[in-house]
Amino acid sequence: MILDEPTRGIDVGAKAEIYQLMRSLAERGAVVLMISSDMEEVLSVSDRITVMHEGDITGVLERQDCTEENIMQLAMGRHVAAAGPAWLEQI
């Protein structure tokens, strides 16, 4: 399931319901791809974050490496040591 800015413009209660639905789907084995410009949202609900800069993937961060600093470094096109597997460099 692809969700593009799923909580933009809605109230806090509705956001919580959407997050619960996303978690429930993921727990049942569904893949949930969320696109969001809300850093707090991305950090709070993501298991893995893929960051792009100028149309190219610059890194994939696992949950333990998902920090605002790492995301911003990748978003500016800079290298982050924890930014993903070696195969990513071949993309």
MIVEX-337036 format. One record per residue (C-alpha): residue number from 1; residue in one letter; chain; x, y, z. Coordinates in steps of 0.001 Angstrom, whole numbers, plus 500000, padded with zeros to 6 digits. Layout:
% MIVEX-337036
<site><bakol>NUM</bakol><kolba>a</kolba><ronu>A</ronu><c1>X</c1><c2>Y</c2><c3>Z</c3></site>
...
% end
This chain:
% MIVEX-337036
<site><bakol>1</bakol><kolba>m</kolba><ronu>A</ronu><c1>500000</c1><c2>500000</c2><c3>500000</c3></site>
<site><bakol>2</bakol><kolba>i</kolba><ronu>A</ronu><c1>501370</c1><c2>503415</c2><c3>499055</c3></site>
<site><bakol>3</bakol><kolba>l</kolba><ronu>A</ronu><c1>500298</c1><c2>506335</c2><c3>501232</c3></site>
<site><bakol>4</bakol><kolba>d</kolba><ronu>A</ronu><c1>501299</c1><c2>509810</c2><c3>500072</c3></site>
<site><bakol>5</bakol><kolba>e</kolba><ronu>A</ronu><c1>501107</c1><c2>512396</c2><c3>502892</c3></site>
<site><bakol>6</bakol><kolba>p</kolba><ronu>A</ronu><c1>498431</c1><c2>510295</c2><c3>504661</c3></site>
<site><bakol>7</bakol><kolba>t</kolba><ronu>A</ronu><c1>497928</c1><c2>512649</c2><c3>507602</c3></site>
<site><bakol>8</bakol><kolba>r</kolba><ronu>A</ronu><c1>498271</c1><c2>516081</c2><c3>506010</c3></site>
<site><bakol>9</bakol><kolba>g</kolba><ronu>A</ronu><c1>495520</c1><c2>518388</c2><c3>507177</c3></site>
<site><bakol>10</bakol><kolba>i</kolba><ronu>A</ronu><c1>493787</c1><c2>516045</c2><c3>509606</c3></site>
<site><bakol>11</bakol><kolba>d</kolba><ronu>A</ronu><c1>493360</c1><c2>516198</c2><c3>513377</c3></site>
<site><bakol>12</bakol><kolba>v</kolba><ronu>A</ronu><c1>495463</c1><c2>514347</c2><c3>515960</c3></site>
<site><bakol>13</bakol><kolba>g</kolba><ronu>A</ronu><c1>492794</c1><c2>511708</c2><c3>516647</c3></site>
<site><bakol>14</bakol><kolba>a</kolba><ronu>A</ronu><c1>492471</c1><c2>510818</c2><c3>512986</c3></site>
<site><bakol>15</bakol><kolba>k</kolba><ronu>A</ronu><c1>496275</c1><c2>510639</c2><c3>512697</c3></site>
<site><bakol>16</bakol><kolba>a</kolba><ronu>A</ronu><c1>496387</c1><c2>508084</c2><c3>515511</c3></site>
<site><bakol>17</bakol><kolba>e</kolba><ronu>A</ronu><c1>493773</c1><c2>505969</c2><c3>513719</c3></site>
<site><bakol>18</bakol><kolba>i</kolba><ronu>A</ronu><c1>495731</c1><c2>506070</c2><c3>510463</c3></site>
<site><bakol>19</bakol><kolba>y</kolba><ronu>A</ronu><c1>498955</c1><c2>505094</c2><c3>512254</c3></site>
<site><bakol>20</bakol><kolba>q</kolba><ronu>A</ronu><c1>497163</c1><c2>502180</c2><c3>513939</c3></site>
<site><bakol>21</bakol><kolba>l</kolba><ronu>A</ronu><c1>495791</c1><c2>501015</c2><c3>510584</c3></site>
<site><bakol>22</bakol><kolba>m</kolba><ronu>A</ronu><c1>499273</c1><c2>501200</c2><c3>509063</c3></site>
<site><bakol>23</bakol><kolba>r</kolba><ronu>A</ronu><c1>500754</c1><c2>499171</c2><c3>511951</c3></site>
<site><bakol>24</bakol><kolba>s</kolba><ronu>A</ronu><c1>497967</c1><c2>496604</c2><c3>511718</c3></site>
<site><bakol>25</bakol><kolba>l</kolba><ronu>A</ronu><c1>498534</c1><c2>496130</c2><c3>507985</c3></site>
<site><bakol>26</bakol><kolba>a</kolba><ronu>A</ronu><c1>502302</c1><c2>495758</c2><c3>508486</c3></site>
<site><bakol>27</bakol><kolba>e</kolba><ronu>A</ronu><c1>501801</c1><c2>493226</c2><c3>511300</c3></site>
<site><bakol>28</bakol><kolba>r</kolba><ronu>A</ronu><c1>499652</c1><c2>491139</c2><c3>508929</c3></site>
<site><bakol>29</bakol><kolba>g</kolba><ronu>A</ronu><c1>502456</c1><c2>491095</c2><c3>506373</c3></site>
<site><bakol>30</bakol><kolba>a</kolba><ronu>A</ronu><c1>501475</c1><c2>493973</c2><c3>504103</c3></site>
<site><bakol>31</bakol><kolba>v</kolba><ronu>A</ronu><c1>504104</c1><c2>496362</c2><c3>502834</c3></site>
<site><bakol>32</bakol><kolba>v</kolba><ronu>A</ronu><c1>503236</c1><c2>499956</c2><c3>503665</c3></site>
<site><bakol>33</bakol><kolba>l</kolba><ronu>A</ronu><c1>505135</c1><c2>502649</c2><c3>501808</c3></site>
<site><bakol>34</bakol><kolba>m</kolba><ronu>A</ronu><c1>504529</c1><c2>506075</c2><c3>503312</c3></site>
<site><bakol>35</bakol><kolba>i</kolba><ronu>A</ronu><c1>505676</c1><c2>509246</c2><c3>501605</c3></site>
<site><bakol>36</bakol><kolba>s</kolba><ronu>A</ronu><c1>505744</c1><c2>512179</c2><c3>504008</c3></site>
<site><bakol>37</bakol><kolba>s</kolba><ronu>A</ronu><c1>507402</c1><c2>515549</c2><c3>504378</c3></site>
<site><bakol>38</bakol><kolba>d</kolba><ronu>A</ronu><c1>506683</c1><c2>515555</c2><c3>508129</c3></site>
<site><bakol>39</bakol><kolba>m</kolba><ronu>A</ronu><c1>509979</c1><c2>514593</c2><c3>509800</c3></site>
<site><bakol>40</bakol><kolba>e</kolba><ronu>A</ronu><c1>508352</c1><c2>513825</c2><c3>513163</c3></site>
<site><bakol>41</bakol><kolba>e</kolba><ronu>A</ronu><c1>505827</c1><c2>511535</c2><c3>511471</c3></site>
<site><bakol>42</bakol><kolba>v</kolba><ronu>A</ronu><c1>508480</c1><c2>509730</c2><c3>509470</c3></site>
<site><bakol>43</bakol><kolba>l</kolba><ronu>A</ronu><c1>510650</c1><c2>509149</c2><c3>512540</c3></site>
<site><bakol>44</bakol><kolba>s</kolba><ronu>A</ronu><c1>507769</c1><c2>507984</c2><c3>514718</c3></site>
<site><bakol>45</bakol><kolba>v</kolba><ronu>A</ronu><c1>506182</c1><c2>505393</c2><c3>512434</c3></site>
<site><bakol>46</bakol><kolba>s</kolba><ronu>A</ronu><c1>508909</c1><c2>504069</c2><c3>510128</c3></site>
<site><bakol>47</bakol><kolba>d</kolba><ronu>A</ronu><c1>510822</c1><c2>500810</c2><c3>510389</c3></site>
<site><bakol>48</bakol><kolba>r</kolba><ronu>A</ronu><c1>513092</c1><c2>501848</c2><c3>507530</c3></site>
<site><bakol>49</bakol><kolba>i</kolba><ronu>A</ronu><c1>513565</c1><c2>505182</c2><c3>505760</c3></site>
<site><bakol>50</bakol><kolba>t</kolba><ronu>A</ronu><c1>514748</c1><c2>505659</c2><c3>502197</c3></site>
<site><bakol>51</bakol><kolba>v</kolba><ronu>A</ronu><c1>516048</c1><c2>509159</c2><c3>501478</c3></site>
<site><bakol>52</bakol><kolba>m</kolba><ronu>A</ronu><c1>516377</c1><c2>510801</c2><c3>498083</c3></site>
<site><bakol>53</bakol><kolba>h</kolba><ronu>A</ronu><c1>518341</c1><c2>513810</c2><c3>496821</c3></site>
<site><bakol>54</bakol><kolba>e</kolba><ronu>A</ronu><c1>517682</c1><c2>515293</c2><c3>493386</c3></site>
<site><bakol>55</bakol><kolba>g</kolba><ronu>A</ronu><c1>515809</c1><c2>512165</c2><c3>492260</c3></site>
<site><bakol>56</bakol><kolba>d</kolba><ronu>A</ronu><c1>518426</c1><c2>509636</c2><c3>493389</c3></site>
<site><bakol>57</bakol><kolba>i</kolba><ronu>A</ronu><c1>518312</c1><c2>507359</c2><c3>496417</c3></site>
<site><bakol>58</bakol><kolba>t</kolba><ronu>A</ronu><c1>521086</c1><c2>508503</c2><c3>498731</c3></site>
<site><bakol>59</bakol><kolba>g</kolba><ronu>A</ronu><c1>520513</c1><c2>506023</c2><c3>501540</c3></site>
<site><bakol>60</bakol><kolba>v</kolba><ronu>A</ronu><c1>518332</c1><c2>503551</c2><c3>503364</c3></site>
<site><bakol>61</bakol><kolba>l</kolba><ronu>A</ronu><c1>518301</c1><c2>503841</c2><c3>507147</c3></site>
<site><bakol>62</bakol><kolba>e</kolba><ronu>A</ronu><c1>517209</c1><c2>501053</c2><c3>509463</c3></site>
<site><bakol>63</bakol><kolba>r</kolba><ronu>A</ronu><c1>515150</c1><c2>502051</c2><c3>512505</c3></site>
<site><bakol>64</bakol><kolba>q</kolba><ronu>A</ronu><c1>518160</c1><c2>502200</c2><c3>514856</c3></site>
<site><bakol>65</bakol><kolba>d</kolba><ronu>A</ronu><c1>519923</c1><c2>504638</c2><c3>512496</c3></site>
<site><bakol>66</bakol><kolba>c</kolba><ronu>A</ronu><c1>516910</c1><c2>506855</c2><c3>511803</c3></site>
<site><bakol>67</bakol><kolba>t</kolba><ronu>A</ronu><c1>517815</c1><c2>510232</c2><c3>513237</c3></site>
<site><bakol>68</bakol><kolba>e</kolba><ronu>A</ronu><c1>516928</c1><c2>513679</c2><c3>511989</c3></site>
<site><bakol>69</bakol><kolba>e</kolba><ronu>A</ronu><c1>520622</c1><c2>514386</c2><c3>511447</c3></site>
<site><bakol>70</bakol><kolba>n</kolba><ronu>A</ronu><c1>521176</c1><c2>511250</c2><c3>509316</c3></site>
<site><bakol>71</bakol><kolba>i</kolba><ronu>A</ronu><c1>518069</c1><c2>511953</c2><c3>507241</c3></site>
<site><bakol>72</bakol><kolba>m</kolba><ronu>A</ronu><c1>519059</c1><c2>515575</c2><c3>506622</c3></site>
<site><bakol>73</bakol><kolba>q</kolba><ronu>A</ronu><c1>522627</c1><c2>514595</c2><c3>505649</c3></site>
<site><bakol>74</bakol><kolba>l</kolba><ronu>A</ronu><c1>521256</c1><c2>512171</c2><c3>503063</c3></site>
<site><bakol>75</bakol><kolba>a</kolba><ronu>A</ronu><c1>518662</c1><c2>514683</c2><c3>501856</c3></site>
<site><bakol>76</bakol><kolba>m</kolba><ronu>A</ronu><c1>521535</c1><c2>517079</c2><c3>501117</c3></site>
<site><bakol>77</bakol><kolba>g</kolba><ronu>A</ronu><c1>523374</c1><c2>514383</c2><c3>499154</c3></site>
<site><bakol>78</bakol><kolba>r</kolba><ronu>A</ronu><c1>525984</c1><c2>513665</c2><c3>501806</c3></site>
<site><bakol>79</bakol><kolba>h</kolba><ronu>A</ronu><c1>527202</c1><c2>510211</c2><c3>502804</c3></site>
<site><bakol>80</bakol><kolba>v</kolba><ronu>A</ronu><c1>526105</c1><c2>508637</c2><c3>506080</c3></site>
<site><bakol>81</bakol><kolba>a</kolba><ronu>A</ronu><c1>527932</c1><c2>505504</c2><c3>507258</c3></site>
<site><bakol>82</bakol><kolba>a</kolba><ronu>A</ronu><c1>524723</c1><c2>503759</c2><c3>508363</c3></site>
<site><bakol>83</bakol><kolba>a</kolba><ronu>A</ronu><c1>522887</c1><c2>504563</c2><c3>505133</c3></site>
<site><bakol>84</bakol><kolba>g</kolba><ronu>A</ronu><c1>522308</c1><c2>501107</c2><c3>503782</c3></site>
<site><bakol>85</bakol><kolba>p</kolba><ronu>A</ronu><c1>523731</c1><c2>497992</c2><c3>502235</c3></site>
<site><bakol>86</bakol><kolba>a</kolba><ronu>A</ronu><c1>526562</c1><c2>497968</c2><c3>499708</c3></site>
<site><bakol>87</bakol><kolba>w</kolba><ronu>A</ronu><c1>524155</c1><c2>497148</c2><c3>496847</c3></site>
<site><bakol>88</bakol><kolba>l</kolba><ronu>A</ronu><c1>522692</c1><c2>500620</c2><c3>497259</c3></site>
<site><bakol>89</bakol><kolba>e</kolba><ronu>A</ronu><c1>525915</c1><c2>502187</c2><c3>496049</c3></site>
<site><bakol>90</bakol><kolba>q</kolba><ronu>A</ronu><c1>525418</c1><c2>500442</c2><c3>492710</c3></site>
<site><bakol>91</bakol><kolba>i</kolba><ronu>A</ronu><c1>522063</c1><c2>502126</c2><c3>492052</c3></site>
% end
